[in-house]
Amino acid sequence: MDILRTIAHRLNIVGAFKELGSTPERRRILLCLSVAQLLMQLSQLPITIAVPSVARHFDISYTQGAWMVVIRLLILGSTVFLAARLGQRYGTLKIFFIGLILLTVSSALAASSQYYLQLLLWSAGVGFGGALISANLNSLLVLGFKDTERGRAFAVPITSARMGTMIGLVVFGLLLEYMHPALGWRMVFLTSVPIGVFALWLTWPLFKFDLVKKADSEESQPLGIVGPTLMIASLLAFILMGIHLHTLWDSGPDSFVTESALVYHPVMLVIFLGLFLIFFVIQLASKQPFLNFGYFKQTYFSMALFSNTTFHLSMLSVLTLMPIIVEVGLGFSPSVTMLVLLPHQSMGLFLPVIAGWIYDRYQPKWLRPASLLLIAVGIGLLGLFAHQIPIYILPVLLFPASIGSALFNSPNNALVMNTLPQDRSFASGMLETTRQMGHTVGTITAAAIVGLSVPIVADAVSLIELQQSYIQGFRNSALTVVWIMLAGSIVAMFQYKGNNQTKQET
């Protein structure tokens, strides 16, 4: 009975929170970061379901309406490492707090937008606020918890993020469905405001804690101007390389093989490579580099970052591919897509706690590679059999990936932060940068392979032929992601054990 009681306790996120909250400082840090992560998640992915309502309100195309989401991701992905360095330079908690203010205020202003350009401006503010928060969140967590506790500690905000996604999809869907069209999308943005205010109220007392004061008093090198500018420009070019920006001036389809696409995407690739090469050379020659490439010589740190990239690639691949197979390939409504993904997301409500506890106590080398292998199996099953089975079996095929996704994140976040203890800001910044780049590569990979399988002129083929081409594209894309996940799993087998990482006693 004692064993069953212990297992039941470990399944409970509240129980894990109480166990970690042995001091007021630790309790406050966990609660603050959990609410901040909830706020972050609500302001990002679930917002996509408001695109059609925004497009109708401002009388613009869906492609133009989607830019309110794209600009958030552009700013977030390109500035998140800068945000980490700002935290290192001026104080982790200060920059984190400013991020909460910026995201909250920008959300309120976005809800009051009278013109679409205003909405884009405030959406950019939401993106930069999110970068300031996410880049410094990991550093704040490291302050309060030892390396033998961080697996469980990371599980708490990670679980909160999953809750944010699920709550956002359900609540935002209801707001858009039942409120007046002119108010529904505004209420979607306004939901971030009370949560942001609550996060600010929770964060303010942290300024009085000695552990935060001591950490923020440490000296850091200047940021400079050239380094940050080149890195942001390089990341922007990389993200834009996968976006069909050419459709804004040629009004053509979202395809990689149209005449304008065959010019735009290679040009963006050349721009990205050129900017990155210049950035790389300047950083190597600098005595005080903005991004210290020397840290990547630490093998286990770099390997953990590679696995982190492949993991987040798989997450966005699933979110990109599932609507394609359900809505286009099989002909169901968007609500069915949400129902198929609901069990997948629900695994993240309790499994991260178990994974974090296993990591902290046993430091198993199999946990991370096995998690990525499960993701590969789930996505592979979808690619091979999704078009041959009833729709209600899709969550069953995805189940291995659901388990793997929920098990991987908290141990890997802890590992990344533990393998570079001498520079927590750099580790946090790279953890979030690889996360965002994984999202970008996942979306590009999934969309590009599907796009190459579909006729450019859809009207030239029958509906059945078009659906079959989408199904084939889905299969090719899913199997490509499987190979990438297998590579991530192999790399994840190499796991670092610090000298002071001993088994945690219950």
Phi, psi and omega in degrees: 000325180297323179295315179297321180295320179295316179299315180298323179294320182291333179286348187261117180297327178294320178297319178295322179297315181296321181295321180280337185272059183283345177227158178302324180296315181293320178297316182294319179298313181297315181294316180299312183290328178293316179293321178296320178293322175300315178299315179302313185292320179297330184272359184245265190299314182298340181299336184301331182287348178272354184303311180301320180295318178296318180298318179293320183296317182266004177056053178233170179285161177297325179298317177293321180297328181294345181292341176293333175276316182301317184292328175297313182290325177299309182293316180299310184292327185273340185247001188293326178288322174302319180298322178294318178292325175298320177297320178294323184281316189247356179119121183302312183291323180299312181293321176301315181294318177299322177299318177298317179297312183297316181294318181294312181295318180296324178295318179295317180292324177298321180293336182262007185300133176260341179229153184294326178297324175298316180300320178296319180298312181289332175295323175297321176298320176298318180297316180289322175300319177297323178296316179298324180287304188294325182292334183253351180297315181295321179296321178295320180295320181298329181299324188265351188224139178289165182296338178276003179241351192286335175300312178289322181296316178295332181297331184292304177293331177296317176296321178298323178296317177298320177299320179298318179297313183293315179297317181299315181298319183284307184294315180297321178299319179292318179299316181288332183281319192248346178271165177302139183306328181282345183251332186303309182292330177293321178294328176302315179289324183291339180299335180286338187293305180297326178292321177296318177297318178297319178296320177297318179297321179289327186281327187307316180296341181296335180297340181272350186281135183297323183295328177285317179300317181295316181294319183282351178272353180291141182285151176217160183280157179299155181278323186078183180242317185297313182301304179301320181297314181293322180292316178298317179297320179297314181293322176299316179297321180296316180292316181294337178300329181264000181257138181281065180295335182296340180290345179289334181244344179251353178054026179270182181287160175284087184219154177267359187240008173286168183299315181290325180294323181290347173264311187298306187294316175297322178297317179296324177297316179296317179299315179299311182297321179295313179297317181294321179297316178298315179301314182299313182296315181296320181293322178294327182276346185278140175283334177232076185292147174293319176237113184278099181295344179298333179295334181286352173289343176282103193305312186292326177296312181295321179295319179295324177293321178297315178297324178297320179297314181295324179298310182289334171300316181293323181299311181286333175297317179297314181293332178279319186281327185299314176299328181295312183286322184284311188272319183266311183289320183253347173083025179264172182276164178301329179297328177293322176301316179298319180293324178293322182279343184300311177299325179299313180290327185294336178298333181283001180275344181218332183293327177302327179294316179296315180297318179297320179294317178299316181296313182297321187277318190246344183049049185287137178286341185277341191298308183290311178297324178294323179296314179294325177294321176297320177298316179299318180297313181298313180293323177297318177298320177299313182298325185275325192235358186302325184275357186252357188235164175298152185301327184286353177270346182304315177300331178292317176298322182282349188305315177302319178293325178297316178295312182299318180298320182286332182276334191281320199296307185295317176297321182290320176300316179297319181296316179300313182291330181283334184275355176223063184293338183284347181211081184293329179292318178296315180299316180294317180296318180287327176300315181283326178295314178294330175298310182292322178291327174297318176301316182296311181296322179298315179294315180298313183299311182297312184291321183293314183292320176296316182299324179289343181267351186255138177301141180297317179259098185295332182291345184279352181234163179285165180299318181296317179295322179295316178298320180296324179292322176294320178297318178295318177297320177300315181298313181298318181294315181299317182290330174295316178298324179302314180296321178295319179294325177296321176297317177298323180294319179296315179296323182292347178294338180270101186241137180276139171240112180292159181299329182258014179266090180257167181292135182276128178276142178277000000 
